[in-house]
Amino acid sequence: MSFDFSTEGTGFRYRSQQAVRVGLPGVPDPWGAARTFSMSSSPTETGHLTVTCRISDTPFKQALSHLRPGETAQVIGPLGEFLLDLTRPSVFLAGGIGVTPFRGMMRYASDTGDAGERRLLYSARVPEDLVFRDELDVFVRTHPTYRVGYTVTRPGESSRPWEGRVGRIDEEWIREIAKGLHRPKYYIAGLPEMVEEIVGRLTGPMGILSEDIDYEVFRGF
Ligand SMILES: Cc1cc2nc3c(=O)[nH]c(=O)nc-3n(C[C@H](O)[C@H](O)[C@H](O)COP(=O)(O)OP(=O)(O)OC[C@H]3O[C@@H](n4cnc5c(N)ncnc54)[C@H](O)[C@@H]3O)c2cc1C
């Protein structure tokens, strides 16, 4: 689910692609009445910010999913330094809901007339978890230097047909998408295990310098 919060009159500004902490004071959640979310919106989308999350059965997520238009939440931020560098080619590697900052980055790049090389590899369990797919496909159609590849790790758990790639984001696929790019910056976002695995591949067999890698770990879940 995505949630738009109005920023009109608040002076709230952020950079692509920071995060916020969303609080619902009073919600009795044993893990606390707030969660951190990357913004899935771009700073170019003025007047509001958007966060997108998986709805689980925690009291916080249940309360969030039942917010009605016009109700309020506490939003603290912007937070973090997971920032897009438009001066270099980018390789974005997303696991599941970890795609949220990359939707924001691609939208930001697109809105600012960027013509740099932007490549996204996006993995999800089942096809229906590939959120933002329609919009990402539009970015690719309208920008010859943007590319997106999708993969699904457990197509058998879905009733939707899937004829695309199956399996995790592996070294061979990263090499293929990064081919021809001059010293790209690698950005990774997803659950801790996914980020750790990919950073290991990049810095190990692929020999990418850690200064060319940035990541956002979605702790929790
Ligand atoms: C920088 C950053 C950016 C992030 N961006 C996003 C984002 O864009 N979108 C997004 O969805 N998430 C994002 N996250 C993760 C987010 O903060 C939450 O941790 C996540 O969404 C899970 O929240 P939750 O309420 O579902 O479960 P959690 O708050 O993680 O649950 C708390 C703990 O309780 C356990 N638990 C949950 N339910 C039950 C239950 N019923 N019974 C027993 N135990 C249970 C969980 O396993 C976990 O250990 C981000 C995190 C960080 C740090």
Ligand as a Chemical Component Dictionary entry (heavy atoms), coordinates in Angstrom:
data_LIG
# 
_chem_comp.id                   LIG 
_chem_comp.type                 NON-POLYMER 
_chem_comp.pdbx_formal_charge   0 
_chem_comp.three_letter_code    LIG 
# 
loop_
_chem_comp_atom.comp_id 
_chem_comp_atom.atom_id 
_chem_comp_atom.alt_atom_id 
_chem_comp_atom.type_symbol 
_chem_comp_atom.charge 
_chem_comp_atom.model_Cartn_x 
_chem_comp_atom.model_Cartn_y 
_chem_comp_atom.model_Cartn_z 
_chem_comp_atom.pdbx_ordinal 
LIG C1  C1  C 0 16.038 2.824   6.036  1  
LIG C2  C2  C 0 14.845 1.900   6.018  2  
LIG C3  C3  C 0 13.923 2.005   4.979  3  
LIG C4  C4  C 0 12.812 1.170   4.940  4  
LIG N1  N1  N 0 11.913 1.312   3.924  5  
LIG C5  C5  C 0 10.836 0.510   3.877  6  
LIG C6  C6  C 0 9.881  0.655   2.811  7  
LIG O1  O1  O 0 10.015 1.505   1.906  8  
LIG N2  N2  N 0 8.807  -0.174  2.810  9  
LIG C7  C7  C 0 8.620  -1.135  3.807  10 
LIG O2  O2  O 0 7.617  -1.874  3.739  11 
LIG N3  N3  N 0 9.498  -1.281  4.814  12 
LIG C8  C8  C 0 10.595 -0.480  4.869  13 
LIG N4  N4  N 0 11.495 -0.615  5.893  14 
LIG C9  C9  C 0 11.222 -1.633  6.932  15 
LIG C10 C10 C 0 10.178 -1.066  7.935  16 
LIG O3  O3  O 0 10.768 -0.124  8.785  17 
LIG C11 C11 C 0 9.522  -2.189  8.762  18 
LIG O4  O4  O 0 10.488 -2.800  9.563  19 
LIG C12 C12 C 0 8.889  -3.228  7.893  20 
LIG O5  O5  O 0 7.980  -2.604  7.010  21 
LIG C13 C13 C 0 8.182  -4.300  8.709  22 
LIG O6  O6  O 0 7.265  -3.705  9.604  23 
LIG P1  P1  P 0 6.178  -4.580  10.317 24 
LIG O7  O7  O 0 5.385  -3.694  11.205 25 
LIG O8  O8  O 0 5.437  -5.354  9.271  26 
LIG O9  O9  O 0 6.997  -5.622  11.145 27 
LIG P2  P2  P 0 8.174  -5.338  12.174 28 
LIG O10 O10 O 0 8.042  -4.014  12.800 29 
LIG O11 O11 O 0 9.480  -5.618  11.547 30 
LIG O12 O12 O 0 7.861  -6.451  13.244 31 
LIG C14 C14 C 0 8.571  -6.390  14.470 32 
LIG C15 C15 C 0 9.010  -7.741  14.867 33 
LIG O13 O13 O 0 7.897  -8.497  15.191 34 
LIG C16 C16 C 0 7.837  -9.698  14.487 35 
LIG N5  N5  N 0 6.405  -9.889  14.237 36 
LIG C17 C17 C 0 5.657  -9.224  13.349 37 
LIG N6  N6  N 0 4.376  -9.647  13.408 38 
LIG C18 C18 C 0 4.333  -10.586 14.372 39 
LIG C19 C19 C 0 3.295  -11.390 14.934 40 
LIG N7  N7  N 0 2.027  -11.289 14.519 41 
LIG N8  N8  N 0 3.622  -12.247 15.915 42 
LIG C20 C20 C 0 4.881  -12.367 16.359 43 
LIG N9  N9  N 0 5.910  -11.637 15.879 44 
LIG C21 C21 C 0 5.634  -10.765 14.896 45 
LIG C22 C22 C 0 8.682  -9.464  13.272 46 
LIG O14 O14 O 0 9.239  -10.669 12.784 47 
LIG C23 C23 C 0 9.741  -8.524  13.814 48 
LIG O15 O15 O 0 10.769 -9.223  14.454 49 
LIG C24 C24 C 0 12.615 0.203   5.965  50 
LIG C25 C25 C 0 13.530 0.096   7.022  51 
LIG C26 C26 C 0 14.633 0.935   7.045  52 
LIG C27 C27 C 0 15.604 0.824   8.188  53 
# 
loop_
_chem_comp_bond.comp_id 
_chem_comp_bond.atom_id_1 
_chem_comp_bond.atom_id_2 
_chem_comp_bond.value_order 
_chem_comp_bond.pdbx_ordinal 
LIG C1  C2  SING 1  
LIG C2  C3  SING 2  
LIG C2  C26 DOUB 3  
LIG C3  C4  DOUB 4  
LIG C4  N1  SING 5  
LIG C4  C24 SING 6  
LIG N1  C5  DOUB 7  
LIG C5  C6  SING 8  
LIG C5  C8  SING 9  
LIG C6  O1  DOUB 10 
LIG C6  N2  SING 11 
LIG N2  C7  SING 12 
LIG C7  O2  DOUB 13 
LIG C7  N3  SING 14 
LIG N3  C8  DOUB 15 
LIG C8  N4  SING 16 
LIG N4  C9  SING 17 
LIG N4  C24 SING 18 
LIG C9  C10 SING 19 
LIG C10 O3  SING 20 
LIG C10 C11 SING 21 
LIG C11 O4  SING 22 
LIG C11 C12 SING 23 
LIG C12 O5  SING 24 
LIG C12 C13 SING 25 
LIG C13 O6  SING 26 
LIG O6  P1  SING 27 
LIG P1  O7  DOUB 28 
LIG P1  O8  SING 29 
LIG P1  O9  SING 30 
LIG O9  P2  SING 31 
LIG P2  O10 DOUB 32 
LIG P2  O11 SING 33 
LIG P2  O12 SING 34 
LIG O12 C14 SING 35 
LIG C14 C15 SING 36 
LIG C15 O13 SING 37 
LIG C15 C23 SING 38 
LIG O13 C16 SING 39 
LIG C16 N5  SING 40 
LIG C16 C22 SING 41 
LIG N5  C17 SING 42 
LIG N5  C21 SING 43 
LIG C17 N6  DOUB 44 
LIG N6  C18 SING 45 
LIG C18 C19 SING 46 
LIG C18 C21 DOUB 47 
LIG C19 N7  SING 48 
LIG C19 N8  DOUB 49 
LIG N8  C20 SING 50 
LIG C20 N9  DOUB 51 
LIG N9  C21 SING 52 
LIG C22 O14 SING 53 
LIG C22 C23 SING 54 
LIG C23 O15 SING 55 
LIG C24 C25 DOUB 56 
LIG C25 C26 SING 57 
LIG C26 C27 SING 58 
# 
